[in-house]
Amino acid sequence: MFHEVRFPASLSFGSVGGPERRTDVVTLANGFEERNTPWRHSRRRYDAGVALRSLDDIEALIAFFEARQGQVFGFRWKDWTDYKSSGSKAEPGPEDQVIAVGDDVTAAFQLVKRYRSGQQVYERPICKPVEGSVQVALGDVPQKEGVHFEVDTGTGLVTFYHPPNAGAEIRAGFEFDVPVRFATDRIETSLASFQAGEVPSVPVVEVRV
């Protein structure tokens, strides 16, 4: 169950968090290790509590929490450290990410963002692009939304009205949100504590959609 609504970006700004992995480590009798992971993709966790700066922020948080019924409904989250296809100092452009190669048959393609370090590349599916932010190109030729393709902002699927030619690189640029839910069914707040500089813990965790 998911609500296509974003957690107030002003409240997520300044939050702490990021990706986590799960690794099973077995130490063998000879001292060597075997390491395996049951997760293909990382999962992100955040704490919005540290971003709260005023009583108005707490009021907005409680209203949002109640509307999501605690952990029941997922929602969108803007990760201010990683929310676009381009570098941190650049604006998204239609040639940022290669998401697929045409084959004359396939018309729908998943948005992805690639993370590269040396020769290793991790490909992250992007399921919650921001409406109006997606730009697409075939090779170096920009395409127009509503004329050449359409975007499902709930799944991150880009669908062309005509399948791209075989061998054509399909590129995209975009902003995106992380699908999350609250990781608790309780928010504890105290006026005295807040005025003393203590903030509540508001954990959220990424969900698979």
C-alpha positions as CSV (number, residue, x, y, z in Angstrom):
1,M,0.0,0.0,0.0
2,F,1.5,3.3,-1.1
3,H,0.5,6.9,-1.1
4,E,2.0,8.9,-4.0
5,V,2.8,11.9,-1.8
6,R,6.2,13.2,-0.8
7,F,7.3,13.7,2.8
8,P,7.7,17.5,3.2
9,A,11.1,18.2,1.6
10,S,11.8,20.9,4.1
11,L,11.6,18.3,6.9
12,S,13.8,15.7,5.1
13,F,16.5,18.3,4.4
14,G,19.1,17.8,7.0
15,S,18.1,14.2,7.9
16,V,20.7,11.5,8.2
17,G,20.8,8.2,6.5
18,G,21.8,6.3,3.3
19,P,22.1,2.9,1.8
20,E,22.7,-0.4,3.7
21,R,23.5,-3.9,2.5
22,R,23.1,-7.3,4.1
23,T,26.1,-9.6,3.9
24,D,26.4,-13.1,5.3
25,V,30.0,-13.7,6.4
26,V,31.3,-17.2,7.2
27,T,34.8,-17.6,8.5
28,L,36.3,-20.9,7.4
29,A,38.6,-23.1,9.5
30,N,41.6,-21.9,7.5
31,G,40.8,-18.3,8.4
32,F,39.5,-17.4,4.9
33,E,36.0,-15.9,4.6
34,E,33.0,-16.6,2.4
35,R,30.8,-13.6,1.8
36,N,27.4,-13.7,0.2
37,T,24.4,-11.4,0.1
38,P,20.7,-12.3,-0.2
39,W,20.0,-8.7,-1.5
40,R,20.5,-7.8,-5.1
41,H,19.8,-4.1,-4.3
42,S,20.7,-1.9,-1.3
43,R,18.1,-0.6,1.0
44,R,18.1,2.9,2.4
45,R,17.3,4.1,5.9
46,Y,16.9,7.7,7.2
47,D,16.0,9.5,10.4
48,A,14.0,12.7,9.9
49,G,14.1,13.7,13.5
50,V,17.3,15.6,13.3
51,A,15.9,17.8,10.6
52,L,13.1,19.2,12.8
53,R,13.7,22.8,13.7
54,S,10.4,24.2,15.1
55,L,7.1,23.3,16.6
56,D,5.5,23.8,13.2
57,D,7.8,21.1,11.9
58,I,6.6,18.7,14.6
59,E,3.0,19.6,13.8
60,A,3.6,18.8,10.1
61,L,5.3,15.6,11.0
62,I,2.5,14.4,13.2
63,A,-0.1,15.2,10.5
64,F,1.9,13.3,7.9
65,F,2.4,10.3,10.2
66,E,-1.3,10.1,11.1
67,A,-2.3,10.3,7.4
68,R,0.0,7.4,6.6
69,Q,-1.3,5.4,9.6
70,G,2.1,4.8,11.0
71,Q,3.8,2.0,9.0
72,V,0.7,1.1,7.0
73,F,1.2,3.3,3.9
74,G,4.4,4.0,2.1
75,F,5.3,7.4,0.7
76,R,7.9,9.3,-1.3
77,W,11.1,10.7,0.3
78,K,13.6,13.1,-1.1
79,D,17.1,12.1,-0.4
80,W,18.9,15.4,-0.7
81,T,22.3,13.7,-1.1
82,D,21.1,11.5,-4.1
83,Y,18.0,12.6,-5.9
84,K,18.9,13.1,-9.6
85,S,20.5,11.3,-12.5
86,S,23.3,13.9,-12.9
87,G,26.2,14.8,-10.7
88,S,25.5,16.8,-7.5
89,K,26.5,20.2,-9.1
90,A,24.8,19.6,-12.5
91,E,21.2,19.7,-13.7
92,P,19.7,16.5,-15.1
93,G,19.9,16.2,-18.9
94,P,18.5,13.7,-21.4
95,E,21.9,11.9,-21.9
96,D,22.7,11.3,-18.2
97,Q,22.1,7.6,-17.9
98,V,22.0,4.8,-20.5
99,I,18.9,2.8,-19.4
100,A,18.7,0.3,-22.3
101,V,19.5,-0.5,-26.0
102,G,16.7,-0.7,-28.5
103,D,15.8,-4.0,-30.2
104,D,13.0,-3.0,-32.6
105,V,10.5,-4.9,-30.4
106,T,10.6,-3.6,-26.8
107,A,8.8,-0.4,-26.1
108,A,8.9,-0.1,-22.3
109,F,12.1,0.4,-20.3
110,Q,12.8,0.9,-16.6
111,L,14.6,4.0,-15.4
112,V,17.9,3.2,-13.8
113,K,20.8,5.1,-12.2
114,R,24.3,3.6,-12.4
115,Y,26.9,4.0,-9.7
116,R,30.5,3.4,-10.9
117,S,33.7,2.8,-9.0
118,G,36.6,1.6,-11.0
119,Q,35.5,-1.3,-13.2
120,Q,32.5,-2.1,-11.0
121,V,29.0,-0.8,-11.7
122,Y,25.8,-1.0,-9.6
123,E,22.6,-0.5,-11.5
124,R,19.8,0.9,-9.3
125,P,16.2,0.7,-10.5
126,I,14.4,4.1,-10.2
127,C,10.7,3.5,-9.5
128,K,9.6,6.9,-8.3
129,P,10.7,9.6,-10.8
130,V,9.5,13.2,-10.1
131,E,6.7,14.2,-12.4
132,G,7.8,16.5,-15.2
133,S,11.5,15.9,-14.6
134,V,12.1,13.0,-17.0
135,Q,14.1,13.8,-20.2
136,V,14.8,11.1,-22.7
137,A,17.0,10.8,-25.8
138,L,17.6,8.2,-28.4
139,G,21.3,8.3,-29.0
140,D,21.9,12.1,-28.9
141,V,18.4,13.0,-30.2
142,P,16.1,14.4,-27.5
143,Q,12.6,12.9,-27.4
144,K,9.4,14.7,-26.3
145,E,7.1,13.4,-23.6
146,G,3.6,13.0,-25.0
147,V,4.8,12.8,-28.5
148,H,7.5,10.1,-28.5
149,F,7.1,8.5,-25.1
150,E,5.2,8.5,-21.8
151,V,6.4,8.0,-18.2
152,D,4.7,6.2,-15.4
153,T,5.8,8.1,-12.3
154,G,4.5,5.4,-10.0
155,T,6.7,2.6,-11.5
156,G,9.5,4.4,-13.4
157,L,8.6,2.8,-16.7
158,V,9.3,4.8,-19.9
159,T,7.1,3.6,-22.7
160,F,7.8,4.7,-26.3
161,Y,4.9,4.9,-28.8
162,H,7.1,3.1,-31.3
163,P,9.8,0.6,-30.2
164,P,13.3,2.1,-30.6
165,N,15.5,0.8,-33.4
166,A,17.8,-2.0,-32.8
167,G,21.1,-0.8,-31.4
168,A,19.8,2.7,-30.4
169,E,21.0,3.8,-27.0
170,I,18.1,4.9,-24.8
171,R,19.2,7.6,-22.4
172,A,17.4,9.5,-19.7
173,G,17.8,12.2,-17.1
174,F,15.5,12.8,-14.2
175,E,14.9,13.6,-10.5
176,F,13.6,10.9,-8.3
177,D,12.3,10.0,-4.8
178,V,12.9,7.0,-2.7
179,P,9.8,4.9,-1.8
180,V,9.8,4.5,2.0
181,R,7.6,3.9,5.0
182,F,7.8,4.9,8.7
183,A,9.9,2.3,10.6
184,T,7.9,2.8,13.8
185,D,4.3,3.1,14.8
186,R,5.0,5.6,17.5
187,I,6.3,9.2,17.5
188,E,7.4,10.6,20.9
189,T,7.5,14.3,21.2
190,S,8.0,16.6,24.2
191,L,7.8,20.3,24.3
192,A,10.3,20.5,27.1
193,S,12.8,18.2,25.4
194,F,12.4,20.0,22.1
195,Q,13.1,23.4,23.6
196,A,16.2,21.8,25.3
197,G,17.5,20.8,21.9
198,E,16.5,17.2,22.0
199,V,14.6,15.9,18.9
200,P,12.5,12.8,18.4
201,S,13.7,9.8,16.5
202,V,11.7,9.5,13.2
203,P,13.1,6.4,11.4
204,V,12.0,5.6,7.8
205,V,13.1,2.7,5.7
206,E,13.0,2.0,1.9
207,V,10.4,-0.4,0.6
208,R,10.3,-2.5,-2.5
209,V,7.6,-1.5,-4.9
